[in-house]
Amino acid sequence: MLGVQESTALFALLGSDQRPLDEISTDFASKFPGDSHFRVCNSLAILLEDENMIKPTERLIALAILHQAYASHKASSNPFISFLIDVIITIF
């Protein structure tokens, strides 16, 4: 579960729809240390499960963060890879 400060920072990132995704991802990495990535990404996955929880642009940002948080690892070691694939399949 995220604290108030983490939630505020996360929703600020999701609302950054006028910025490039790579800047948002870099911001994510600087605001959330590596040991908190799983908790934060898990919260993003929960938000993404319900299409009405966040706006479409926020969904895109959340998906980019889920991908980028583990981009330096092998795809198979990303704990959210199957979730990402399911979301992409559902979209198309």
C-alpha positions in Angstrom: 0.0 0.0 0.0 1.2 3.5 -0.8 1.4 6.3 1.6 -0.1 9.8 1.1 3.2 11.3 -0.2 3.8 8.3 -2.6 0.2 8.5 -3.9 0.5 12.2 -4.4 3.7 11.8 -6.3 2.3 9.0 -8.4 -0.8 10.8 -9.4 1.3 13.9 -10.3 3.2 11.7 -12.7 0.0 10.2 -14.1 -1.3 13.7 -14.7 1.8 14.8 -16.6 0.2 14.2 -20.0 2.0 17.2 -21.7 5.4 15.7 -21.1 7.2 13.0 -23.1 6.9 9.5 -21.7 10.7 9.1 -21.3 10.8 12.2 -19.0 8.0 10.8 -16.9 9.7 7.5 -16.6 12.9 9.2 -15.6 11.0 11.2 -13.0 9.4 8.0 -11.7 12.9 6.5 -11.2 14.1 9.6 -9.3 11.0 9.9 -7.1 10.7 6.2 -6.2 13.7 4.3 -5.2 14.2 0.8 -6.7 13.0 -1.0 -3.6 9.6 0.7 -3.9 9.1 0.0 -7.6 7.2 -3.3 -7.0 4.7 -1.6 -4.6 4.2 1.4 -6.8 3.8 -0.7 -10.0 1.4 -3.0 -8.2 -0.7 0.0 -7.4 -0.6 1.1 -11.0 -1.7 -2.4 -12.1 -4.7 -2.2 -9.7 -5.6 1.2 -11.2 -5.3 -0.2 -14.7 -7.6 -3.2 -14.0 -10.6 -0.9 -13.9 -10.9 1.1 -17.1 -12.9 3.8 -15.3 -10.3 4.5 -12.5 -8.0 6.7 -14.5 -8.2 8.6 -17.8 -6.9 7.1 -21.1 -3.8 9.3 -21.1 -3.1 8.3 -17.5 -3.5 4.7 -18.5 -0.8 5.2 -21.2 1.5 6.8 -18.7 0.9 4.0 -16.2 1.7 1.3 -18.8 4.9 3.1 -19.8 6.0 3.3 -16.1 5.2 -0.5 -15.7 7.4 -1.2 -18.7 10.2 1.2 -17.9 10.5 0.3 -14.2 11.9 -3.0 -15.2 13.3 -2.2 -18.7 16.9 -2.7 -17.6 16.0 -6.3 -16.7 15.2 -9.2 -18.9 11.6 -9.1 -20.0 11.0 -12.5 -18.2 12.1 -10.9 -14.9 9.5 -8.1 -15.1 6.8 -9.2 -12.6 4.2 -7.3 -14.6 5.0 -8.6 -18.1 2.0 -11.0 -18.3 -0.2 -8.1 -17.0 1.2 -5.8 -19.7 0.6 -8.4 -22.4 -3.0 -9.0 -21.2 -3.7 -5.3 -21.3 -2.2 -4.9 -24.8 -4.2 -7.9 -26.1 -7.4 -6.4 -24.6 -6.8 -3.1 -26.2 -6.3 -4.6 -29.7 
